[in-house]
Amino acid sequence: MGQVTVRVGGYSHPVSCENGQESHLVALAAEVDRRVHSLRQMGGQFGEARLLLLASLLMADEVHDLRVALAQARAGIAPPPEPAPAPEPDPALADKLGRIAERIEGIVQSLDQDQR
């Protein structure tokens, strides 16, 4: 029986596997580690167990979606169309919206002062 030590979330974990599956197991652990890393980037203080739980739930959700898509493909059901990608942020539009928001805030402040 093979054994590897994988690193997930900054922690080392010894894991047994079938002989010849070591590199596959390392790749799987790297995927889990990527999920844990992305969860940490979102902020919040999570312990190791919570991070692993959340990463597992994200991956389980993806597996579920893939199983549904596979079942639909086998049944000849066309997948729903992909949503259109979000447009690239427009700095000029963001600046204009910021100026409009400042004007609205100025109007609100003047109305508040008039009511006093």
ZIZI-V930416 format. One record per run of one state. SS is the DSSP state (~ for helix, > for strand, _ for the rest). FROM is the first residue (numbers start at 1). LEN is the number of residues. Records with the same first field share a line. If there is no record, write none. Layout:
SS: FROM-LEN ; FROM-LEN
This chain:
_: 1-1 ; 9-2 ; 18-4 ; 42-6 ; 75-16 ; 116-1
>: 2-7 ; 11-7
~: 22-20 ; 48-27 ; 91-25
